[in-house]
Amino acid sequence: MIQVLYFEGCPNHEPAVALTRSVLAELGLDTEIEEIAVETAEDAVRHRFLGSPTVRVDGQDIEPGARDRTEFSLCCRVYEGGGVPPESLLLAALGVGRQP
């Protein structure tokens, strides 16, 4: 299962979901995408929310270096200089590598 955690009004929420759907379709995977709205600071802590959008595959953040972080809050998330995670992180989390 893939989870996309976000806060209402996040401009990168829908693009992150669209990217996830596109990657799954390209790979021919019928994996469920669960969208989780994080509404309060308490929700952020409970969900271990690192910012919007946060994408997880089988409960693990797609960004390996972020998995030990503990700064949970209602904030925007930045991935390699952008607000939408790069496709390469999602592919790696799904166990798929691109061959050059």
C-alpha positions in Angstrom: 0.0 0.0 0.0 1.1 3.5 -0.7 0.1 6.4 1.5 0.2 10.1 0.6 -0.1 12.3 3.7 -0.9 15.9 3.2 -2.5 19.0 4.7 -5.5 20.7 3.1 -4.4 23.3 0.5 -1.0 21.8 -0.2 -0.2 22.7 -3.8 2.0 19.5 -4.1 -0.5 17.0 -2.8 -2.3 16.3 -6.1 0.9 16.3 -8.2 2.4 13.8 -5.8 -0.7 11.6 -6.1 -0.7 12.0 -9.9 3.0 11.0 -10.0 2.3 7.9 -7.9 -0.6 6.9 -10.1 1.5 7.4 -13.2 4.4 5.3 -11.9 2.0 2.5 -10.8 0.3 2.5 -14.2 3.6 2.4 -16.0 4.7 -0.6 -13.9 1.4 -2.3 -14.3 0.9 -2.4 -10.5 -2.6 -2.4 -9.0 -1.5 -0.9 -5.6 -3.9 1.0 -3.4 -3.1 4.7 -2.8 -4.4 5.9 0.6 -4.6 9.7 0.9 -4.4 10.8 4.6 -5.3 14.4 5.5 -3.3 15.6 8.5 -5.2 18.4 10.2 -3.7 19.2 13.6 -0.3 19.2 15.3 -1.4 16.1 17.2 -2.2 14.4 13.9 1.3 15.3 12.7 2.9 13.6 15.6 0.6 10.6 15.5 1.2 10.0 11.8 4.9 10.9 12.0 4.2 13.6 9.4 7.4 15.2 8.0 5.5 17.7 5.8 3.2 17.8 2.9 3.2 15.7 0.9 4.8 12.7 2.6 4.8 9.5 0.6 5.2 6.0 2.1 5.4 2.6 0.6 4.4 -0.2 3.0 4.7 2.2 5.9 8.2 3.4 5.0 9.0 6.9 3.9 10.2 6.8 0.3 13.1 9.1 1.3 15.5 6.8 3.2 17.4 9.7 4.8 14.1 11.0 6.3 13.1 7.8 8.1 14.8 8.7 11.4 13.6 12.3 11.5 11.4 13.4 14.4 10.4 17.0 13.4 6.7 16.3 12.9 4.6 19.3 12.0 2.1 20.9 9.6 4.6 22.2 7.1 5.6 21.9 3.4 8.0 19.2 2.5 10.9 19.6 0.1 12.4 16.8 -1.9 15.7 17.5 -3.7 14.7 21.2 -4.1 11.1 20.6 -5.1 7.8 20.0 -3.4 6.9 16.8 -5.3 9.1 13.7 -4.7 11.3 12.7 -7.6 10.1 9.6 -9.5 13.5 7.9 -8.6 12.6 7.9 -4.9 9.2 6.3 -5.6 10.8 3.7 -7.9 13.4 2.8 -5.4 10.8 2.5 -2.6 8.9 0.1 -4.9 12.0 -1.9 -5.5 12.4 -0.9 -9.1 15.6 0.4 -10.6 15.9 2.2 -13.9 18.6 0.8 -16.2 20.5 3.4 -18.3 
